[in-house]
Amino acid sequence: MGEACGVDGTCIDTGVTSCPGTVESGLCPGPSQVRCCLPGPLPVSVCTNTCDFAVDGECDDGAEGAVTSACAFGTDCADCGVRMHVP
């Protein structure tokens, strides 16, 4: 079983042999001394109604569930809902 560093830096058992994050930060304490990593970037919410077609009853930001891609991602919040983006 693999170990990785949790958000708070403590080791967690992932059940896999590779780190899920992207930045190595040292060794997890324990019998296996597996290299651990910090979690990757966390997603942030994107939600504005700045699109010209916002609040028209159709999702127009081109992401999952959208009818069109006439607007930028996350700019038709009233129709599409909050979108999550990994910076």
Residue pairs with C-beta under 8 A, 6 or more apart in sequence:
1 13
1 14
1 15
1 16
1 17
2 13
2 14
2 15
2 16
2 17
2 18
2 19
2 34
3 11
3 12
3 13
3 14
3 28
3 30
3 32
3 34
3 36
4 11
4 12
4 14
4 19
4 20
4 21
4 28
4 34
4 36
4 37
5 11
5 12
5 21
5 25
5 28
5 36
5 37
5 38
5 39
6 12
6 39
7 39
9 25
11 28
11 29
11 30
11 36
14 20
19 35
19 36
19 37
20 37
20 39
20 40
21 37
21 38
21 39
21 40
22 37
22 38
22 40
22 41
23 37
23 38
24 35
24 36
24 37
25 36
25 37
25 38
26 35
26 36
27 33
27 34
27 35
27 36
28 34
28 35
28 36
40 86
41 86
41 87
42 86
43 84
43 85
43 86
44 84
44 85
44 86
44 87
45 82
45 83
45 84
45 85
46 73
46 74
46 82
46 83
46 84
46 85
47 74
47 77
47 81
47 82
47 83
48 74
48 75
48 77
49 55
49 75
49 76
49 77
49 78
50 75
51 60
51 61
51 70
51 71
51 72
51 75
51 76
52 70
52 71
53 60
53 68
53 70
53 71
53 76
54 60
54 71
54 75
54 76
54 77
54 78
54 79
55 78
55 79
56 79
57 79
58 67
58 68
58 79
59 65
59 66
59 67
59 76
59 79
59 80
59 81
60 66
60 67
60 68
60 69
60 70
60 71
60 76
60 79
60 80
61 69
61 71
61 72
61 73
61 74
61 75
61 76
61 80
61 83
62 68
62 69
62 70
62 71
62 73
63 73
63 74
63 80
63 83
65 80
66 76
66 80
73 83
73 85
74 80
74 82
74 83
74 85
77 83
